[in-house]
Amino acid sequence: MATVEEIVGRPAPRRVQGAPWPERQGYHPSPADWRDEVIYFLLPDRFSDGKEGERPLLDRSDLWAARPQGWRWDRWARSGRERYQGGTLSGVASRLEYLDDLGVTALWIGPVWKQRPVAGVEGRPAEPDDYHGYAVQDFMEVDPRLGTRADLVELVRQAHERGIRVILDVLLNHSGENWDYDVDGQDVVRPPYREGPPYDFGAWRDGKGGRLPRGIAPTSPDHGVWPEELQDPESYTRAGGDGGSFGHGGDEDPGAPYRRADWFSRDIDMPHRLQTMIQIYTYWIALADLDGLRVDTLKHVPLEHARAFCGAIREYAERLGKTNFLIVGEVGGGDTIQEKYLKLVGQNLSAVLETGETRATLRAVAEGHARAEELFERFTPPLDITHRTLGSRYVSMLDDHDDLAITPQLRFGMAESSPERVVVGAGLLLFLLGIPCLYYGMEQGLTGPEPEERKWLPGWGVRDLAGDIYLREAMFGPDHPRELGGHALDPSTPGFGPFGTCGHHVFDTGNEVYQRVRMLLRARKAHPVLSAGRQYLRALGRADGSFTSPAPGEVVGWSRILADDEALCVINPSPAESRTARLHVDAGLNATATAFTVVANTAEVGGVTKHPVGSTVPVLPSPDGARYVEIHDLPPLSVLVAVNR
């Protein structure tokens, strides 16, 4: 055992087995219910460098003022695809006040582990930097471009002081491309996938894009992979693959191709290294006092090993007093496979990240393109699950850094270049069942460059060409990115700043989108019914006196009910029209109620509304014994919440 200060003052351990274990006087407790939390996901390289005070706030009315002379869109896009932009863990810490003001209560931080520091060598082209963090070279060290282990510990400490919990993104089934295959005596990066016996192990890569001599084990911290336990070739499936050759396989088949093939990485063989990965992440939980883990590509881990990993992590966390430690699994493949994993992995898996049909439908309803009934049907629980359980088992998002379920891969609101659209999406996200998670920059309405400039952007709107470039702007607006494989800035390339700019940040608490999203978060915190209540889609009144389900683009209203508390949530997805809407409320709960009280109305920000916060909306009877309220002139792209108590 050693103190945290002693451990972070030494070099990172070369082995996890026998490493000095962190010892603390006490650990930050878990929340009673994760449904009460609002998570904020960020990539540390793209969030903040802590130097926003040295550069101006972006003037969104004059974007060309933030584009230097000789501006080229291809260079801006290439910067975003290939380079570290300069964000750091200490930069994240410097923005905790901003996040606290917004109403965030938990941070999900993208992988911080050391990546391969590759710049390329003579005869080989320079390789893009793995700034996203999913190509780990050293699982026991923080990437120096993001900071130090001490910076991570300090970030978590400061977050806890503000009541903000920290969840780290971890990799269980793969590392980076830290070695090459031996195929007929040749070093090969990505041989085709094969079902048969593993390929032979070739050579370890060094830290500059070259190769160590065959048979030579890594000794430098930049060579090969660390900790040392992962240097055994038997630690890897060695099945090859290029990210597109997974084929098919049963979800309960541990040898399914998608569990053995490389995903632009090196697939770790769980039977040999399960205990090593458990030790690595319990080490980090103890060192940094983490509150949860988001497990990347959990579907690619055999079920028995997923169960064992999640169980061991939860048991260790409970030993530290973290009795509700959050473990969120990324399980791609749609809602059905997500539900299956929740059952097969069991209660040790807290929740899955919603990346399937529900997310796509939520976006479509917020855009006015789908019927609300389609969305609410997806929340109908099976007989053995209650609304309460269902709401705690899904982390819901509008978009993220991959957004593989959405074609093309663009942030919500980008397609129509409508920052205000984000507010409607936030209303659905925050007030539907689930643990809501905001993607960084959502609160600033990041929607990319102007529509008239997009014709110059490589691959814009075409999934296979652009990939995820335009999902990952740097909020802090660097002037220049880092050099490939290095730490110095590259003055020949513009930084990948927001809205197609560089040198200007967008941490703007005066922005109307920010203020509206903040209003919704504060209402959610003040009224437990909005996070814990059952939910019901409400019928919409018609001119003939009838009530029917809303059509695409019409006002959508739904109730959250907790005991005898009812909250009515209303969105107007129209970009141009104010709407008046009559909406049912629960007749039994409100038989004697005279009014609902407005607790949030985004139309108040920057405008005038007939229903300001604190005003009341009468509860009216209908001839058939039902009860309803009438909302007048709800402005375009706005959200209103009213409660009966």
N, C-alpha and C positions, 0 to 999 in steps of 0.2 A: 504494500500500500504506500501511496505517496500523495501529498497534497496536489491540488490542481495547479497551483503556482509552480511547484517543483517540476511537474510533468511538462507544462508548456514552456518552461525555461530550458528544457533539454531538446536535443534532436528527436525527431519522431522515431518510435521504436521500429526496429527492422523485423521483429517477429511479434506476433500478437500473443502467442503462447509464452507465458513468463514475463510479459511486459508489466512494468509497474502500474498497478491499478489505481485509478483516481479514488480519493476518499474525501467526502464532504461531511460537514456537520449536519446538513439537512438538504432535502430536495424539494423543488417546487411541486405542489400538489396538482393532481389532475382536476379538471372541472367536473362538477357533478353530472353534467349532461352536455355533450358536444353539440347538441342541437341549439344550445343557447349561444354558441360561438359563431363568429363570422371570420372565415379564413381569407387571407390575402396571399396569392401565389406570385412569386417573383423569381426571375433569373438574376442572380447577384451581379453578373457582368453587365446587365442591361438596366439596372434600376438607379443606382446612385454611386458617384465617386466621392461624395462629401464635399465637392468643390462648387456647388451650384452658386454660391455667393460670388464666385469669380467670373460668372458668365450671366448674361441677361435672361430674363423670362421671355419666352417666345411670344411675339405679337402675332396672333393667329390671323389678324386681318391683313398682314403684309408678310407672307411667308418668303417672298423672294429677297427680303432684306436679310434673311438668315441663310442665304445661299451665296457663297462667295463667287466672285467673278470667274468665269470659265466652268461653271457648274456642269457636271455630267451625271445623268441619272444612272448610267451603268456602273460608275465608280461608287456611287452611294449604295446601290443594291449589292455590289460585290463586297463592300465593307460590312454590310449586315450579314452576308452569307458566310464570310470566311474569318472574321477578325474578332478578337477581344476588343471591346470598346473602352474598358477601363473601370467598370463598376467594381466595388469592393465591399467586403463585409463591414468595414468601418463606415463606409458610405451608407449602407442599410441602417446601421445604428444611428447615423446622423439624421435619418428621416423618421425615426420612431415617433417624434412629436406629430409629424404630419399624419402618420398612420393612426395614431391615437385620436387625433382630432376627427379623422374620417369616421372612426367608430370600429376599426378593425380590432379583433380580440385574439387572433392567432395568425402567425406567419408560417406559410409553407415556402421554404427556401430551396431552390433548385440545387442539384449536387454541388458540393464545395470541395470534393476530394481532388487531389492532384491529378492533372491530365498529362498526357505525353507532351513534353515540351519540344515538339518537332518543327523545324524550320525547313528541312529539306537539305540534301547534299548534292554535290556536283554530279550531274548525270541523271538526277531525279527531280521532277518538279516539286515545288514547295507544296506541302499539304495544308489544307484549311485547318485553322485552329478549332479545337473542340471546346469552344467557349461555353457551350450549353452544359457541360459537366458530365455527360453520359459515356465517356470513354476513359475510365479511370486507370491510372498508372500506379498510384500509391493510395491504398485504402486507409492508410494510417496518417496521412498528411493532408493539410489544406493546400489547395493550389496557390502558389505564391503570387499569382496575378490577382487573386481575390483577397489575399491577406495571410494571416497566420492562425495557428490553433488558438493563440491567445485572443486574437480578434474575434473568433467565433465564440469563445467562452464569454468574452465581454459583451458581445451583442446579445446573447441569451440573457445574461445578467441584467442588462439595461431593459430588455423587453419585459422581463419578469417584474421589474420595478414598476412598470407602467401597466401591469396586468395583462400583458400580451404574451401568449404562449408561442413556442417555436417548434415547428415540425420540419424535419430534414428529409429530403429526397434521397433514397438509398437504392443501390443496385445490388441485386441478389444473384441474378443468373448470368451476368456477363461482366467482363472487364473491357478495357480498350484493346486495340490491335497492338499488343506489346511483344508479339513474336510472329514469326512466319512459319508456314508449313514447309515440309520437305515433300516435294512431289517429283519423283524420278531424279532425285539429286539436286533439284533446283529449289531456291527459295521462292515460294508463291504466297501472295497476300491472301487471295480469296479463291481457292479451288472450288469446283462445283460440289454441291451437297451430295453425299453418298450415304446409303443405308448401311453399308457393310462395316468392316472394322475401321477404327479411327485411322486417319492419316498419320504419317510419321511427323514427329515434332522436328522443326527445322532449326532456326536460330533466334536468339533474343534480339530485339531491336535496341539500338542505343538511343541516346537522347537527342540526336541530331538528324534522324531519318535514315541512318545507316544500320548495319547489322554487326553484332558481335560474332566472333568466330564460333563455329558450331562446337558444342560441347562446353562452352565457357559460360559459367553462371554470372548473372548480374552482380556487380559489386558497388557501382555508383548509384546514388539515389535516383538519377535520371534514366537509368538503364532498366530494361525488362519490366518487371512488375514487383510490387511490394504489398503486403508483408511477404517474408521469405516462404511462408507456407504455400503461397500461390505459385512458386517457381517450379513445382513438381509438374512435369508434362501431363501426369495422370489427373491433374486438377481440371482438365478441359475435355470436352466431348470430342474435339478435333474432327468434327463431321463436315467442315467446310460450309459453303453457302455464301450467297452474296446479298442477303436481305430480301430476295424475291423468290427464293426456291424452297419455301417451307412446305409446300404441298399440303396434304390433309392428314388428320389423325384424330383419334378419339380424345375427348377432354380428360378421360381418366387413364389414358395410355401414357406412361412415363417416357416411352420412347418415340412419341409422336415427333415428326420432323420439325415442327415449330418449337419443340423443346430442345432439340439437339443442334439445330443449325445456328450458324453465326448470324448476328444481325448487325452487320458492319462493325463487328466487335469480336470478342473471343468468348464463346459460351463456356461457363463454368459448370463442371460436372458435380452435381449436388451430392451424390453418395460419398464422394471423396472430400468435399470441402464444405459441407453444411455446417459442421461445428465451427470451422474457421470463420465463416460469415457471421454466425451467431456471436462469436467472441468479438469480432470487429465492431459490430454495432452496439453490443452492450458496453463496450469500452467507450464509445462516443456518447452514449446515453449518460454514463456516469461522469465523463469528463465535462460535457457541456450542459448537463442538466436538461436534456431534451424532454419535450412533452408528447412527442409522437413521431412516427415515421410514415412516409409515403413510399411504398415499395414499387419500384418501376417494374414493368413487364412481369407482374406476378403470374400471369397466365402461362408464361413460358417455363415456370418451375413446376416439376411434377407435384401432384397434389399432396402426396404424403410428406414431401419436403416442405411445401408451403405451410402445411399444418404444423409441422415440427418447428419451423422457424418462427412463425407467429406465436405459437405457444411458449417457446423459450423466451422470446422477447417480452411477452406479457408477464410471464412469471418473474423475470428479472426486474422489470419495472415495478411490479407490485412489491417486491422485496425492498425497493427504495421508497415505498410509500405512494407511488404513482398508480393508484388503484383503477384509474380509467384511462390508461395510456392508449393513445390513438394509433391504430395501425390501419392505414388505407391502402388497398391494393389497386393497382392499375390493371384492369382486366378488359382488354379490347375484344371486340367481336359482337357487341350489341347487348341489349338488355337481358336476353335469355341467358347468355353465358355468364353475365355478372351475377344474376340471381343464383345460378347453379354454383358458382364459386362461393357465394356467401353460405350456402348450405353445406357444400363439400368441405370447405376449410373450417367451418364452424365458427363459434363465438370468439375464437382467438383472433379472427379477422374482424376488426371493428366495422369497417365499411368499405365499399368499392367506390372508385372514382367514376362518376357517370359520364361516359363517353359515347354512349350508344344512341338508340333511336329517340330516347326521351330528350336528350340535349338538342337533337336536330328539330324535334317537334316544338320544344320550348322556344327556340329561335324563330321558327316559322310562325308561331302564334304571336310572338312579340313584334314580328314584322308585318302582321296582318295577312299572312298567306295561308293560314291553316285554322281549322275550327278548334276552339278551346276544348271542346268535348274530346277530341283526339288526345290532347295532352292529359286531361284529368283521368281518362280511362287508363293511362299508363301508371297511375298511382293507385289503382284499385288493388288492395292487398289480397292475397290468398287467404283462405279460411284460417290457416294456422299462424297468420301474422296480423298484428294490429296496426292501425295507423301510427301509433306511438313507436312501435318497433321499426316500421318501414322508414319513418322520418330520420331515424338515427343510423341507418345502414347505407346511406348514399351521400357522398359529397358531390354537390351539384355545381356546375359551371356553365356559363354561356360560351366561353372559349378558353383556350389555353395556348401553350407554346407549340403544340403539335396540331391539335384540332383535326385529327385524322378522319373524324366522322363527317366533316364539313367539306364540301367541294364547291368552289375553290377554297384553299386554306387562307381565309382572311378573317380578321377580327370582326366581331359582331358590329354592324353599323357601317363597315367599310364599303360594302357594295353600293349603298345609296349615299355614301359620304354624309351620314347624319349622326353627329355626336349626340343629339337629343334622343335618338332612338335607344341609346344605351340606358336611359332612365326607365323606359318601359321594360326593357329586359331585366334591369335590376329589380324592378317591382315584382316581376314574376319569380326571379331567382331567390329573393330574400323572403318572400311570403308564401312560397309553396313548401311542401314537405321536403325535408332534407337538410343537410348541413351546407349552407351556402359558402361558395368560394369565389371571390373576385379575382380576376386576372389583372396583374399590374397594368396601370394606365387606363383601365376601364373607366375609372372615376374621372378621368380627364377627357373621355370621349375620343381616344385616338382612332382616327379613321383614315390615316394615310395621306399621301399627296392629293392635290386637287384633281378632280376627274379629268380635266383637260390635259393634265401632265402624264396620266397613267399610260398613255400609248408609248411613252419612252421607257417604261419600266420593264426590265426583262421578265417575261413570264407572268406578268400581272394577270390574275384571274384564271390562270391555267395551272392546274395542280401539278402536273408532271414536270413542268418547267420551273415554276417558282418555288414549289415546296412550301416550306414554312418561313421563308425570309421575312415576309411582311407582317408576321405575327410578333416580331421581336425587336421593336425599336428601343433605343436607349433613352429613357425618360430624361436623363440628366444632360443630354445634348452635347456629347463630346465634340471638340473641334476636329480631332483625328482619332482613328483607332490605334491599337498597338501594332507594331510590326509583326509579321507572321513568325510565330514561335518565340517571340521576345517580349520585353517589357517596355522598350522605348516606343514613343509615338511615331507614327508614319506620317510625315507632313505632306506627302504626295496624295493622300487619300482622305476624303471627307468622313467625318464621324457619321454613324447611322442614327441621326437624331430624329425626333418625332415629326410627323407630317412632312417628311422629305426635306429635312433641314440639318444643319450642324451648328454647334456653338451656342445653342439656346436651350434652356430646360423648360419643362412644363409642370413643375410642382406649384400649381396655381390654386390656392385655396379660395380665391375669389371667382374662379370659373363657375358658371351656373350649373354645369353638369356635376361638378364636384359637390356643390352645395346641395343639389337635389338628392344625389346619392347619399350624402351625409345625413340629410333629413330622414331618409328611409331607414338607415342603419340605427339612428337614434330612436325612432319609433319602435323598431324591432326590439331593442334593448329594454325599452320602458314598458313593453306590454308582452308578458310571457305567452299569451295566447297566440301571438304571431310566430312563435318558434315551436311551441309544443302542442298546439291545438290540432284537432282533426280538420280536414278540409272538404269543402263541398262547392262545386261549381253552381252558381246561381243563375236562374232563368232571367231573361231580359224581357221587359214589358214591351208590348206592341201597341200600335194605335187603336186596334180593335179591343183592347183590354186583356188580351191573352198574354201568356208568358212562355217563351220558348228559348232554346239554347242559342247563343249568339253565333252568327255567321262569321266567316273570316273577315277581319278588319273592323268588326263592330266592337263596341265596348264589352270588356270581359270583367265580370265580377265574381268573386268567390269568398266564402267565409272560412275563417279558422275558428273553431269552437273548443274551449277548454272549460269543462264543468259548465257553469252558466254564463261564462264570458263569451261574447261573439265579437269578432273583428271582421268587418267587411272591407275587402281589398278590391280596388277598381282601377283598371287601366284603359286608356284610350289610345289604341295603336295607330290611329289616323295621323298622317303627317300634316294635314291641312285643315281638318274640320273639328270644330268644337261639337261636343255631343251632350245631349240630355238623356239620362238613362234611369228607368225604374228597375229595381232589382229586389228580388225576394230576400227576406231574412227569415230566421227561424221563428215560426209562429208560436211555438211553445215557450221558448226562452223569452220572447219579447211580447207576450200576450198583454202585459200591462205597461210595457215600456213606451215612453212617449217620444224618445229621440235617440239617435246615435251622435256621439261627439267626434268631430274631425280631429285626428291626432297627427296626420301628415297630409300635405297637399303640395306636390312639387310645383304646381302653378303659382304658388306664392312667391317663388324665387324669380325675381326679375319681371313680375307681372301682377295682375289683379285677378282675384278669383271671387266667385260668389260663395265659396265655402272655405274661408280661412281657418287655419288651425285654431281650435278652441270653440268654433261655432258648432251649432247642432243641426242635424238633419232629421226632420220628423219621421216617426214610424207611422205608416198609414195602413188602414185595413182595406182589404178588397172583398167584393161580394161573396167570394168562395171561401172566406175565412182565413185566407193567407194574409201575411203582413209584408210590407215592402217599404223601401225608401226611394226617394227620387233625387238624383244628383243632376243639377242644372249646369249647362254650359261647361262641361269638363273640357279644358283646352286640349289641342293636339299634343300627342306624345307626353301625356302627364299621368301621374299616379296619385290616387287618393285613398286614405285609410281612415276608417271611422270605427269606433268601438261603442258597445252598448253599456259600458260601465266605466 
